[in-house]
Amino acid sequence: MNNANLYTQLSDAIGAHGAWKLRLRMAAMKGERSDVTAAAGDCHSCDFGRWLDSLPADMRAQPEARETIDLHAAFHKSAGRVAQMIAQGKKDAALALLDDEFSEASSALKSAVAKWKLSASR
């Protein structure tokens, strides 16, 4: 994979994962218990997760990739906890998780992806 393609994939991932917070917040506010929230906890079901899974072993072993893979899993684990609160009708708990744990996981993932993008642009 060339660096331009890697950079594009990483840029797309940031946007897609940024949308999760809005989707989950809207689901919590509306009390939705939908498929959107059901898929939140699975780091292998989103496009970025499938792309990460498809990377060659040597690329996955690189420090920037490893960090991103680990933080991507943590992001979805947190999103899954938010989704579980939504499914249980615990709106306030879901919103609190979104503003705390989920925001931290999201920021960490964005930082790791930015670091990987910087590495790929060299």
C-alpha positions as CSV (number, residue, x, y, z in Angstrom):
1,M,0.0,0.0,0.0
2,N,1.4,3.4,-0.9
3,N,1.6,6.2,1.5
4,A,-1.0,8.3,-0.3
5,N,-3.6,5.5,0.0
6,L,-2.7,4.9,3.6
7,Y,-3.1,8.7,4.3
8,T,-6.5,8.7,2.6
9,Q,-7.8,5.6,4.5
10,L,-6.7,7.2,7.8
11,S,-8.3,10.5,7.0
12,D,-11.6,8.8,6.1
13,A,-11.4,6.9,9.4
14,I,-11.3,10.0,11.5
15,G,-14.4,11.4,9.9
16,A,-16.3,8.2,10.2
17,H,-15.5,7.7,13.8
18,G,-16.2,11.3,14.7
19,A,-19.8,10.6,13.5
20,W,-20.2,7.9,16.2
21,K,-20.5,10.4,19.0
22,L,-23.3,12.2,17.2
23,R,-25.1,9.0,16.4
24,L,-24.9,7.7,19.9
25,R,-25.9,11.1,21.5
26,M,-28.9,11.3,19.2
27,A,-29.9,7.7,20.1
28,A,-29.6,8.4,23.8
29,M,-31.6,11.6,23.5
30,K,-34.3,9.9,21.6
31,G,-34.2,6.7,23.6
32,E,-33.6,4.7,20.4
33,R,-32.5,1.1,20.8
34,S,-31.5,0.6,17.2
35,D,-29.1,-1.3,15.1
36,V,-26.8,1.8,15.2
37,T,-26.2,1.2,18.9
38,A,-26.0,-2.5,18.5
39,A,-23.0,-2.4,16.2
40,A,-21.2,0.3,18.3
41,G,-19.2,-2.2,20.3
42,D,-17.7,-4.2,17.4
43,C,-14.4,-2.9,16.2
44,H,-14.4,-5.3,13.3
45,S,-17.8,-4.3,11.9
46,C,-17.0,-0.8,10.7
47,D,-15.2,0.0,7.5
48,F,-12.0,1.1,9.3
49,G,-12.0,-2.0,11.4
50,R,-12.3,-4.2,8.4
51,W,-9.6,-2.2,6.7
52,L,-7.3,-2.6,9.7
53,D,-8.0,-6.3,9.8
54,S,-7.0,-6.6,6.1
55,L,-3.6,-5.0,6.5
56,P,-0.6,-7.2,5.8
57,A,1.0,-8.5,9.0
58,D,4.2,-6.5,8.5
59,M,2.1,-3.3,8.4
60,R,0.0,-4.2,11.3
61,A,3.2,-4.8,13.4
62,Q,4.4,-1.2,12.9
63,P,4.2,0.8,16.1
64,E,1.8,3.4,14.7
65,A,-0.5,0.7,13.3
66,R,-0.4,-1.3,16.5
67,E,-1.3,1.7,18.6
68,T,-4.2,2.6,16.3
69,I,-5.5,-0.9,16.3
70,D,-5.5,-1.1,20.1
71,L,-7.1,2.4,20.5
72,H,-9.7,1.6,17.8
73,A,-10.7,-1.5,19.8
74,A,-10.9,0.7,23.0
75,F,-13.0,3.2,21.2
76,H,-15.5,0.6,20.2
77,K,-15.5,-1.0,23.6
78,S,-16.4,2.4,25.0
79,A,-19.0,3.0,22.3
80,G,-20.5,-0.4,23.2
81,R,-20.8,0.6,26.8
82,V,-22.6,3.7,25.8
83,A,-24.9,1.7,23.5
84,Q,-25.6,-0.7,26.4
85,M,-26.7,2.2,28.6
86,I,-29.0,3.4,25.7
87,A,-30.5,-0.1,25.3
88,Q,-31.2,-0.2,29.0
89,G,-33.0,3.1,28.8
90,K,-30.3,4.8,31.0
91,K,-30.1,8.1,29.1
92,D,-28.2,10.1,31.7
93,A,-25.6,7.4,32.2
94,A,-25.1,7.1,28.4
95,L,-24.7,10.8,28.0
96,A,-22.2,10.9,31.0
97,L,-20.2,8.1,29.4
98,L,-20.2,9.9,26.0
99,D,-18.9,13.1,27.6
100,D,-16.2,11.3,29.7
101,E,-14.9,7.8,28.8
102,F,-16.0,7.9,25.1
103,S,-14.6,11.4,24.5
104,E,-11.3,10.3,26.0
105,A,-11.2,7.1,23.8
106,S,-12.1,9.2,20.7
107,S,-9.4,11.7,21.4
108,A,-6.8,9.0,21.9
109,L,-7.8,7.3,18.7
110,K,-7.7,10.6,16.7
111,S,-4.2,11.3,18.1
112,A,-2.9,7.8,17.1
113,V,-4.4,8.2,13.6
114,A,-2.8,11.6,13.3
115,K,0.5,10.3,14.3
116,W,0.2,7.4,11.8
117,K,-0.8,9.9,9.1
118,L,2.3,12.0,9.9
119,S,4.5,9.0,9.6
120,A,2.9,8.0,6.3
121,S,3.4,11.5,4.9
122,R,7.2,11.4,5.3
